[in-house]
Amino acid sequence: MPSYPYVLLSAAVSLDGYLDDTSPERLLLSSPADFDRVDEVRASVDAILIGAGTIRADNPRLLVNSAERRAARMAAGKPEYPLKVTVSASGELDPTANFWHTGGEKIVYTTEKGAERLRRAPVAADVVALGADLDWRRLLRHLREVRGVERLMVEGGGTVHTQLLQQGLADEVQLVLAPLFVGDPDAPRLFGPGGYQGGRLRLVETRQIEDVVLMRYEPTAPGAGVLPSAADRRWLAAACDLAAQCPPSETAFSVGAVVVAADGTELARGYSREGGDPVVHAEEAALAKIAAGDPRVTSATVYTSLEPCTHRASRPVPCARLILDAGVRRVVTAWREPDTFVAGADGSGLLAGEGVDVVVLPEYEGRAKAPNSHLLP
């Protein structure tokens, strides 16, 4: 499975949900102290992304303004400025815009047609063609795997924010609410219409900053099918944390599991040898806590730090079969079972063969292995 950066959406809106008004000048929604907070966040990330429409509308420089923060980045071995990223399907970009002539490295993601246009009318940036259409997953994979971006800050505009949220690719939303109204139906809004993931986002933080309020949210709804979502990563991380709670064993792995409904509601969690039972498995412990007949189970996702077992000596029913019997149709795991205790174990293959969507996120394999290091070569 591909790996993506941590994607942080950052925006400020009016009380009635607008990003700007329709006047020629940009509407300043944040307070001076919040602009400084944004500068701090910029200094903490590896790349900052805006859409081409934001370059045209606002002509931003997109810099870390604090000299102290830039110095701290360089002292940590990072470039003075984060990588600046934009996205343009058409490749129609103004080569005189501030974006290209301030800060450090820049990159443009575009289509094949957009790349051809940029060959004729170049800008001061690397150009990456994503194919016939813009593909956000391919873009994020390139940023992580080719450019080494671990944390990506997205500062607009509304179309970019909307697409990333609708595709389940945003790990966090940082929303600042400004105490004013715009009231112009032609003004740009933060989020557009369309199909979003279900469920409620998790409120992580609220903070008053002068006369504005910062709210930080995390999506909770699992992904669909074999495509991973940002929430999948958070829930799998929780399963790996549970594995670290297991009483150690010389004869069994330490595993954590979380069962999450389609709307992001946690149904149950469990871990190996929980409650003093020396042979209980993580998925078994979690599923046992869900009431029989709970209709949410059949559309739920099971997150488990190690793929569900297919053979076990301690109980007659292995965890892969318990998952199938419960009617679960999606499993996300971090680590394929080694041959330590069972040769040729393939819980993922068994589940997939029965029509279950199995997602493996190998970037969490190290966390899943950590409480089992004494069992591994």
Phi, psi and chi 1 to 4 in degrees:
 res  aa     phi    psi   chi1   chi2   chi3   chi4
   1 MET       -  145.0  -71.8  -70.2  177.1      -
   2 PRO   -71.2  158.1   27.3  -35.6      -      -
   3 SER  -114.6  144.0   59.0      -      -      -
   4 TYR  -122.3  160.5  -53.2  135.3      -      -
   5 PRO   -70.2  165.6   -8.6   21.6      -      -
   6 TYR   -72.1  122.8 -176.4   93.5      -      -
   7 VAL  -107.4  117.7  177.3      -      -      -
   8 LEU  -113.1  116.8 -176.0  162.0      -      -
   9 LEU   -90.7  129.8  -52.9 -173.1      -      -
  10 SER  -127.2  128.9  174.4      -      -      -
  11 ALA  -159.1  157.5      -      -      -      -
  12 ALA  -122.4  137.8      -      -      -      -
  13 VAL  -134.6  159.0  -65.1      -      -      -
  14 SER   -74.8  172.0   63.6      -      -      -
  15 LEU   -62.0  -25.3  -73.2  174.4      -      -
  16 ASP  -100.4   19.6   50.1  -13.1      -      -
  17 GLY    86.0   20.1      -      -      -      -
  18 TYR  -100.7  145.9  -71.6   94.7      -      -
  19 LEU   -84.4  -24.1  -74.5  166.6      -      -
  20 ASP  -164.5  172.9 -158.1   -9.1      -      -
  21 ASP  -105.9 -166.3   56.8   20.8      -      -
  22 THR  -105.5   11.7   53.6      -      -      -
  23 SER   -75.8  161.8   67.3      -      -      -
  24 PRO   -63.7  -29.6  -20.0   31.2      -      -
  25 GLU   -89.6  145.4  -60.2  -62.3  -36.9      -
  26 ARG   -66.4  135.1 -179.8 -171.3  173.2 -162.8
  27 LEU   -79.3  119.9  177.8   62.9      -      -
  28 LEU   -86.0  108.0  -62.9  179.8      -      -
  29 LEU   -93.3  -34.2  -67.5  161.8      -      -
  30 SER   -81.2  162.1  -67.7      -      -      -
  31 SER   -90.1  164.7   65.7      -      -      -
  32 PRO   -55.1  -41.4  -28.0   35.8      -      -
  33 ALA   -65.9  -33.6      -      -      -      -
  34 ASP   -74.1  -35.2 -173.3   59.1      -      -
  35 PHE   -58.6  -37.3  -78.2  124.3      -      -
  36 ASP   -67.8  -38.0 -174.5   65.6      -      -
  37 ARG   -61.7  -42.9  178.1 -163.4   64.4   82.9
  38 VAL   -61.3  -40.1  170.4      -      -      -
  39 ASP   -60.6  -38.8 -165.8   66.7      -      -
  40 GLU   -64.6  -42.0 -177.9  179.4   23.2      -
  41 VAL   -64.7  -43.7  176.8      -      -      -
  42 ARG   -55.9  -42.5  -74.3  179.6  177.7  176.9
  43 ALA   -65.5  -21.0      -      -      -      -
  44 SER   -89.3  -10.7   72.8      -      -      -
  45 VAL  -104.7  168.7  -58.8      -      -      -
  46 ASP   -92.6  -23.3  -58.0  -56.2      -      -
  47 ALA  -154.0  151.8      -      -      -      -
  48 ILE  -126.0  131.4  -54.1  169.7      -      -
  49 LEU  -119.7  136.5 -177.3  148.6      -      -
  50 ILE  -136.1  156.3   56.6  173.1      -      -
  51 GLY   -77.8  160.8      -      -      -      -
  52 ALA   -62.2  -31.0      -      -      -      -
  53 GLY   -63.3  -34.4      -      -      -      -
  54 THR   -69.6  -35.7  -59.7      -      -      -
  55 ILE   -63.0  -43.3  -65.5  177.9      -      -
  56 ARG   -68.1  -40.3  -61.0 -176.0 -167.6  106.0
  57 ALA   -78.4  -40.6      -      -      -      -
  58 ASP  -111.9  -17.9  -61.8  -22.0      -      -
  59 ASN    48.1   52.9 -165.3   23.1      -      -
  60 PRO   -77.4  156.2   32.8  -36.7      -      -
  61 ARG   -87.8  -33.1  -63.1 -177.0  -55.4  153.4
  62 LEU    60.3   59.7 -143.7   65.9      -      -
  63 LEU  -116.0  163.6  -58.7  176.0      -      -
  64 VAL   -88.3  112.9  175.1      -      -      -
  65 ASN   -81.8  -29.1  -65.9  -47.8      -      -
  66 SER   -74.7  121.8  164.8      -      -      -
  67 ALA   -63.9  -34.8      -      -      -      -
  68 GLU   -64.9  -40.9  -68.1   80.1    5.9      -
  69 ARG   -69.3  -37.8  -70.4  172.1 -177.3  142.9
  70 ARG   -64.7  -40.4  -63.6 -161.8  -55.4  -88.2
  71 ALA   -63.5  -38.8      -      -      -      -
  72 ALA   -65.4  -37.8      -      -      -      -
  73 ARG   -60.4  -47.7  -75.6  179.3   57.8   86.8
  74 MET   -66.6  -36.0  -68.7 -173.1  -72.1      -
  75 ALA   -64.1  -27.4      -      -      -      -
  76 ALA   -87.5    6.1      -      -      -      -
  77 GLY    83.6   15.0      -      -      -      -
  78 LYS  -100.5  161.1  -62.2  179.6  179.8 -179.8
  79 PRO   -61.2  156.3  -17.9   29.3      -      -
  80 GLU   -58.5  -38.2 -177.5  177.2   10.0      -
  81 TYR  -122.0  147.3  -65.8   97.9      -      -
  82 PRO   -62.8  155.0  -19.2   31.2      -      -
  83 LEU   -58.6  133.5  173.5   68.7      -      -
  84 LYS  -100.4  130.1  -63.2 -157.5  -62.1 -171.1
  85 VAL  -126.1  137.6 -175.8      -      -      -
  86 THR  -135.8  164.3 -168.9      -      -      -
  87 VAL  -129.9  128.1 -176.4      -      -      -
  88 SER  -147.6  114.9  170.5      -      -      -
  89 ALA   -66.2  -37.3      -      -      -      -
  90 SER   -84.5  -24.6   67.5      -      -      -
  91 GLY    75.5   10.1      -      -      -      -
  92 GLU   -85.6   96.5 -174.8  176.0  -10.6      -
  93 LEU  -132.7  143.1  -63.0  163.6      -      -
  94 ASP   -81.6  114.2  179.6    1.3      -      -
  95 PRO   -69.4  -10.3   23.1  -32.0      -      -
  96 THR   -94.9   -1.1   68.0      -      -      -
  97 ALA   -62.3  151.0      -      -      -      -
  98 ASN   -57.6  -32.1  -69.5  -27.0      -      -
  99 PHE   -50.9  -39.8 -175.0   88.9      -      -
 100 TRP   -83.5  -17.3  -43.1  111.6      -      -
 101 HIS  -117.5   14.9  -56.7  -71.3      -      -
 102 THR  -136.0  156.2   56.3      -      -      -
 103 GLY    78.4 -157.0      -      -      -      -
 104 GLY  -102.9 -129.9      -      -      -      -
 105 GLU   -70.3  150.6  -69.9 -172.3   80.2      -
 106 LYS  -132.7  153.2  -63.7   95.3 -177.5  172.2
 107 ILE  -144.0  141.2 -173.9  168.9      -      -
 108 VAL  -115.2  125.9  178.9      -      -      -
 109 TYR   -99.9  131.9  -71.1   98.0      -      -
 110 THR  -150.5 -173.1 -175.6      -      -      -
 111 THR   -95.8  175.8   60.4      -      -      -
 112 GLU   -61.4  -40.9  -67.7  168.9   -3.7      -
 113 LYS   -67.2  -39.1  -71.6 -176.0  177.6  179.0
 114 GLY   -63.9  -38.4      -      -      -      -
 115 ALA   -65.2  -37.7      -      -      -      -
 116 GLU   -63.5  -41.0  176.7   60.3   33.3      -
 117 ARG   -62.8  -40.8 -177.0 -173.4 -174.7   99.3
 118 LEU   -71.9  -21.0  -73.8  166.4      -      -
 119 ARG   -70.3  -32.7  -78.0 -169.7  -76.8  -89.1
 120 ARG   -81.3  -33.8  -62.2 -167.1  -56.8  -91.4
 121 ALA  -131.4   76.9      -      -      -      -
 122 PRO   -71.4  156.6   25.8  -34.0      -      -
 123 VAL  -119.8  166.2  -66.1      -      -      -
 124 ALA   -81.5   71.4      -      -      -      -
 125 ALA  -162.0  156.5      -      -      -      -
 126 ASP   -69.9  145.2  -65.8  -24.4      -      -
 127 VAL  -119.8  128.1  175.9      -      -      -
 128 VAL  -123.5  118.6  176.2      -      -      -
 129 ALA   -87.8  128.9      -      -      -      -
 130 LEU   -95.8   -0.4  -62.1  173.4      -      -
 131 GLY   122.4 -158.6      -      -      -      -
 132 ALA   -68.9  -28.2      -      -      -      -
 133 ASP  -131.7  162.5  -59.5  -61.0      -      -
 134 LEU   -71.6  131.4  -68.8  176.1      -      -
 135 ASP  -126.0  107.1 -177.2  -28.0      -      -
 136 TRP   -64.7  -37.8  -80.4  108.7      -      -
 137 ARG   -66.5  -41.0  -68.8 -179.3 -178.8  -87.3
 138 ARG   -66.1  -38.5 -173.0  173.7  176.1 -174.0
 139 LEU   -61.0  -49.2 -177.4  157.1      -      -
 140 LEU   -65.1  -38.6  -66.2  174.5      -      -
 141 ARG   -63.4  -41.0 -176.0  166.5   64.4 -111.6
 142 HIS   -64.2  -43.0 -173.4  -86.2      -      -
 143 LEU   -60.2  -41.6  -81.6  176.2      -      -
 144 ARG   -76.0  -49.9  175.3   75.3 -178.1  -89.9
 145 GLU   -86.1  -27.6  -62.6  178.1   -5.5      -
 146 VAL  -103.0  -41.7  177.6      -      -      -
 147 ARG   -98.8   -3.0  -59.9  -53.7  -63.1 -103.0
 148 GLY    71.3   25.2      -      -      -      -
 149 VAL   -81.6  118.7  172.6      -      -      -
 150 GLU   -94.9  -35.3  -61.1  -70.2  -25.1      -
 151 ARG  -129.1  125.7  -70.5 -179.1   64.6   84.6
 152 LEU  -119.2  124.7  172.7   67.3      -      -
 153 MET  -100.5  128.1 -178.3 -179.0 -172.8      -
 154 VAL  -111.6  120.0 -179.2      -      -      -
 155 GLU  -110.3   17.3  -66.8 -160.2   41.6      -
 156 GLY   127.5  177.9      -      -      -      -
 157 GLY   -90.5 -157.7      -      -      -      -
 158 GLY   -59.7  -36.6      -      -      -      -
 159 THR   -64.8  -42.4  -60.8      -      -      -
 160 VAL   -64.0  -47.0  170.5      -      -      -
 161 HIS   -59.1  -43.9  -77.9  140.4      -      -
 162 THR   -61.3  -47.5  -64.0      -      -      -
 163 GLN   -63.9  -41.8  -69.7  176.2   -6.4      -
 164 LEU   -66.7  -39.0  -72.9  168.1      -      -
 165 LEU   -69.0  -42.5  -93.1  179.6      -      -
 166 GLN   -65.7  -28.8  -71.6  179.6  -18.0      -
 167 GLN   -91.3    5.1  -65.5 -175.5   38.0      -
 168 GLY    69.6   31.0      -      -      -      -
 169 LEU  -106.8   -0.3  -63.2  172.5      -      -
 170 ALA   -94.8  123.7      -      -      -      -
 171 ASP   -82.3  -26.5  -67.6  -88.4      -      -
 172 GLU  -155.2  144.6  179.6 -179.8  -17.7      -
 173 VAL  -118.3  121.5  179.2      -      -      -
 174 GLN  -107.6  107.5  -67.1 -169.4    0.8      -
 175 LEU  -116.2  124.8 -178.0   64.0      -      -
 176 VAL  -104.3  128.6  165.8      -      -      -
 177 LEU  -104.3  120.4 -167.4   61.9      -      -
 178 ALA   -99.7  143.7      -      -      -      -
 179 PRO   -83.8   62.3   32.8  -35.8      -      -
 180 LEU  -154.6  164.8   52.5   83.1      -      -
 181 PHE  -116.3  148.1  -65.4   92.6      -      -
 182 VAL  -104.0  -54.5  172.2      -      -      -
 183 GLY    71.7    8.8      -      -      -      -
 184 ASP  -102.8  113.0 -174.5  -19.0      -      -
 185 PRO   -63.6  -15.5   22.1  -32.7      -      -
 186 ASP   -89.4   -6.2  -65.7  -33.9      -      -
 187 ALA   -76.5  154.0      -      -      -      -
 188 PRO   -73.6  137.1   25.0  -32.2      -      -
 189 ARG  -102.2  162.1  -73.3 -174.1  173.6  -86.5
 190 LEU   -69.9  -50.9  175.3   55.0      -      -
 191 PHE  -118.7  137.0  -62.0  122.4      -      -
 192 GLY   -97.8  177.1      -      -      -      -
 193 PRO   -72.5  164.9   28.0  -35.0      -      -
 194 GLY   137.6 -174.4      -      -      -      -
 195 GLY   -91.3  111.4      -      -      -      -
 196 TYR   -98.9  162.4  -69.1   84.8      -      -
 197 GLN   -63.6  147.2  -75.8 -171.3  -71.8      -
 198 GLY   -75.1  175.5      -      -      -      -
 199 GLY    86.2  171.5      -      -      -      -
 200 ARG   -93.4  142.0  -59.3  169.5   72.5   90.3
 201 LEU   -76.8  154.8  -82.6   66.4      -      -
 202 ARG   -92.3  124.9  174.4  175.5  173.0  -99.1
 203 LEU   -77.8  119.7 -179.9   63.3      -      -
 204 VAL   -96.2  -36.8  178.7      -      -      -
 205 GLU  -158.7  145.3  178.7 -170.7    5.0      -
 206 THR  -128.2  141.0   59.0      -      -      -
 207 ARG  -150.1  127.7 -170.0 -164.6  -38.5  168.7
 208 GLN   -80.6  130.3 -179.2  178.2  -16.7      -
 209 ILE  -127.8   98.7  -54.5  171.9      -      -
 210 GLU    54.7 -120.2  -65.1  178.3  -23.1      -
 211 ASP  -100.3   11.5   66.4  -17.6      -      -
 212 VAL  -114.7  165.5  -55.5      -      -      -
 213 VAL  -123.3  126.7  176.4      -      -      -
 214 LEU   -91.8  131.9  167.0   68.3      -      -
 215 MET  -126.5  128.8  -64.3  169.3  -72.4      -
 216 ARG  -113.0  128.9  -66.3  176.7   51.5 -131.3
 217 TYR  -127.1  151.2  -69.9   94.6      -      -
 218 GLU  -122.1  130.9  -69.2  177.6  -16.4      -
 219 PRO   -63.7  147.6  -21.2   33.3      -      -
 220 THR  -120.4  -18.4   61.7      -      -      -
 221 ALA   -71.9  130.7      -      -      -      -
 222 PRO   -60.6  162.8  -23.0   34.2      -      -
 223 GLY   -72.7 -176.2      -      -      -      -
 224 ALA  -122.2  139.4      -      -      -      -
 225 GLY    63.4 -142.3      -      -      -      -
 226 VAL   -94.3    3.1  -63.5      -      -      -
 227 LEU   -87.0  121.4  -67.9  177.1      -      -
 228 PRO   -74.3  148.9   27.2  -33.4      -      -
 229 SER  -114.4  168.5   72.0      -      -      -
 230 ALA   -61.1  -38.9      -      -      -      -
 231 ALA   -64.6  -31.8      -      -      -      -
 232 ASP   -57.0  -39.9  -74.2  -24.5      -      -
 233 ARG   -67.2  -40.6  -64.5 -163.9  -70.1  -86.8
 234 ARG   -65.7  -42.7 -172.4  172.9   76.1   81.6
 235 TRP   -69.0  -37.0  -72.8  116.7      -      -
 236 LEU   -67.6  -36.2 -174.2   57.3      -      -
 237 ALA   -60.6  -38.2      -      -      -      -
 238 ALA   -63.8  -39.4      -      -      -      -
 239 ALA   -63.9  -39.8      -      -      -      -
 240 CYS   -65.4  -36.7  -68.3      -      -      -
 241 ASP   -64.0  -37.3  -70.1  -17.1      -      -
 242 LEU   -64.9  -35.9  -75.5  169.2      -      -
 243 ALA   -60.2  -31.8      -      -      -      -
 244 ALA   -70.6  -14.7      -      -      -      -
 245 GLN   -86.9   -8.7  -62.7 -178.8   26.2      -
 246 CYS   -66.7  138.6  -60.1      -      -      -
 247 PRO   -58.9  133.2  -21.4   33.0      -      -
 248 PRO   -64.0  151.6   21.7  -31.8      -      -
 249 SER  -144.8  148.3  171.5      -      -      -
 250 GLU   -94.4   -6.9  -64.4  -64.4  -32.1      -
 251 THR  -124.1    6.0   57.7      -      -      -
 252 ALA  -156.3  153.1      -      -      -      -
 253 PHE   -76.4  155.9  -70.2  115.2      -      -
 254 SER   -96.5  120.3  -66.3      -      -      -
 255 VAL  -135.6  145.3 -177.8      -      -      -
 256 GLY  -120.2  150.2      -      -      -      -
 257 ALA  -144.1  144.3      -      -      -      -
 258 VAL  -134.8  136.2 -174.1      -      -      -
 259 VAL  -109.8  124.6 -175.0      -      -      -
 260 VAL  -127.0  129.2 -178.4      -      -      -
 261 ALA   -69.7  164.7      -      -      -      -
 262 ALA   -62.0  -25.4      -      -      -      -
 263 ASP   -89.3    6.5   66.3   -5.1      -      -
 264 GLY    92.4    3.0      -      -      -      -
 265 THR   -77.3  127.4  -59.3      -      -      -
 266 GLU   -73.9  124.3 -179.2 -179.5  -37.2      -
 267 LEU   -91.3  -37.6  -60.6 -178.9      -      -
 268 ALA  -172.0  161.3      -      -      -      -
 269 ARG  -143.9  158.6   58.7  175.3   57.3 -163.4
 270 GLY  -162.3  168.8      -      -      -      -
 271 TYR  -148.6  161.9   56.3   87.6      -      -
 272 SER   -59.7  136.2  -55.5      -      -      -
 273 ARG    62.7   26.7  -60.7  174.1  -67.3  -77.6
 274 GLU   -65.5  146.2 -177.3  178.9   -4.8      -
 275 GLY    66.1   21.6      -      -      -      -
 276 GLY    82.1    1.1      -      -      -      -
 277 ASP   -81.5  112.8 -175.4  -22.6      -      -
 278 PRO   -70.9  -12.3   26.1  -33.6      -      -
 279 VAL  -121.8    0.4  -62.6      -      -      -
 280 VAL   -71.1  139.7   72.3      -      -      -
 281 HIS   -96.5  161.7  -74.0 -164.6      -      -
 282 ALA   -62.5  -50.2      -      -      -      -
 283 GLU   -64.2  -39.0  -57.2   92.7  -33.3      -
 284 GLU   -60.5  -45.9  177.6 -173.6   19.5      -
 285 ALA   -63.7  -40.7      -      -      -      -
 286 ALA   -68.9  -49.0      -      -      -      -
 287 LEU   -63.1  -32.0  -70.4  169.2      -      -
 288 ALA   -66.3  -19.4      -      -      -      -
 289 LYS   -86.3   -6.3  -63.5  171.0 -173.8  173.6
 290 ILE   -93.9  131.5  -57.6  173.2      -      -
 291 ALA   -60.4  139.4      -      -      -      -
 292 ALA   -58.4  134.6      -      -      -      -
 293 GLY    83.4    5.1      -      -      -      -
 294 ASP   -60.0  117.2 -170.8  -36.2      -      -
 295 PRO   -68.4  -14.0   25.0  -34.2      -      -
 296 ARG   -76.4  -16.4  -62.5  171.9  -65.3  177.9
 297 VAL   -66.1  -39.2  173.0      -      -      -
 298 THR   -67.9  -19.3   54.7      -      -      -
 299 SER  -110.2   12.4   58.1      -      -      -
 300 ALA   -84.9  168.3      -      -      -      -
 301 THR  -117.9  134.9  -64.5      -      -      -
 302 VAL   -98.4  123.9  170.0      -      -      -
 303 TYR  -104.3  126.0  -62.5   89.2      -      -
 304 THR  -141.4  134.1  176.6      -      -      -
 305 SER   -66.2  -28.1   58.6      -      -      -
 306 LEU  -124.9  140.0  176.3   67.2      -      -
 307 GLU   -54.9  145.5   70.1  175.9  -11.0      -
 308 PRO   -58.3  143.3  -24.8   35.2      -      -
 309 CYS   -73.6  154.0   64.3      -      -      -
 310 THR  -111.4  -17.7   54.5      -      -      -
 311 HIS  -138.7  139.9  -59.0   86.1      -      -
 312 ARG  -152.9  146.4   60.7 -172.7  -63.9 -170.7
 313 ALA   -91.8  -20.8      -      -      -      -
 314 SER   -80.7  -28.6   56.8      -      -      -
 315 ARG  -139.8  156.4  -63.2  -97.2  163.1   83.7
 316 PRO   -74.0  -23.2   22.9  -32.8      -      -
 317 VAL  -114.9  117.6 -176.8      -      -      -
 318 PRO   -72.0  164.9   26.7  -33.5      -      -
 319 CYS   -67.3  -34.6  -69.3      -      -      -
 320 ALA   -59.9  -40.0      -      -      -      -
 321 ARG   -71.0  -36.4 -178.1   53.3   56.6 -172.3
 322 LEU   -61.1  -39.0  -69.3  173.4      -      -
 323 ILE   -65.6  -44.2  -71.8  169.8      -      -
 324 LEU   -64.3  -42.0  -69.1  168.6      -      -
 325 ASP   -65.0  -30.2  -69.0  -14.2      -      -
 326 ALA   -75.4  -15.3      -      -      -      -
 327 GLY    89.9    8.9      -      -      -      -
 328 VAL   -67.8  137.4  174.0      -      -      -
 329 ARG  -118.2    8.4  -49.6  -52.9  -64.4  166.9
 330 ARG  -148.8  132.9 -172.1  169.1 -173.3  -93.4
 331 VAL  -133.4  135.5  172.3      -      -      -
 332 VAL  -120.2  128.2  178.4      -      -      -
 333 THR  -137.4  163.5 -173.7      -      -      -
 334 ALA  -104.7  -22.7      -      -      -      -
 335 TRP  -149.8  130.7 -179.8   28.1      -      -
 336 ARG   -81.9  137.6  -58.5  -66.0  -62.7  -88.8
 337 GLU   -64.9  126.3 -176.1  176.5   -8.2      -
 338 PRO   -76.1  177.2   29.3  -34.0      -      -
 339 ASP   -85.3   18.7  -68.3  -20.8      -      -
 340 THR   -56.8  -46.6  -53.7      -      -      -
 341 PHE  -115.7  -29.7  -60.2  116.4      -      -
 342 VAL  -131.6  120.3  176.9      -      -      -
 343 ALA   -75.0  134.2      -      -      -      -
 344 GLY    70.6   22.3      -      -      -      -
 345 ALA   -62.9  138.6      -      -      -      -
 346 ASP  -149.9   68.0 -175.3   15.1      -      -
 347 GLY   -62.7  -36.3      -      -      -      -
 348 SER   -63.4  -41.8  -62.2      -      -      -
 349 GLY   -65.6  -40.7      -      -      -      -
 350 LEU   -62.0  -46.8  172.8   62.4      -      -
 351 LEU   -63.4  -45.4  -68.5  167.3      -      -
 352 ALA   -62.9  -36.5      -      -      -      -
 353 GLY   -65.4  -22.4      -      -      -      -
 354 GLU   -96.7   11.0  -64.5  -77.7  -13.8      -
 355 GLY    90.8    8.6      -      -      -      -
 356 VAL   -83.3  137.0  174.5      -      -      -
 357 ASP   -78.5  120.5  -67.3  -43.5      -      -
 358 VAL  -114.1  125.3  178.2      -      -      -
 359 VAL  -116.4  125.7  180.0      -      -      -
 360 VAL  -110.2  124.8 -178.8      -      -      -
 361 LEU  -111.3   91.2  -60.2 -178.1      -      -
 362 PRO   -68.0  -16.0   21.9  -32.2      -      -
 363 GLU   -66.1  -13.6   61.5  -96.6   41.6      -
 364 TYR  -100.7    5.2  -71.0   90.4      -      -
 365 GLU   -61.8  -41.0 -177.7  174.7  -45.4      -
 366 GLY   -60.8  -40.6      -      -      -      -
 367 ARG   -67.8  -34.9  -69.3  178.0   64.9  170.9
 368 ALA   -71.1  -33.5      -      -      -      -
 369 LYS   -77.2  -27.4  -75.0 -179.0  174.1  179.4
 370 ALA   -51.2  -49.1      -      -      -      -
 371 PRO   -75.4    0.0   25.5  -32.2      -      -
 372 ASN  -115.8   14.1  -62.7  -71.7      -      -
 373 SER   -61.3  -29.4   58.6      -      -      -
 374 HIS   -71.4  -12.1   61.8  -68.6      -      -
 375 LEU  -100.3   -6.9  -61.5  173.4      -      -
 376 LEU  -106.4  152.5  -56.7  174.5      -      -
 377 PRO   -60.5      -  -20.9   31.3      -      -
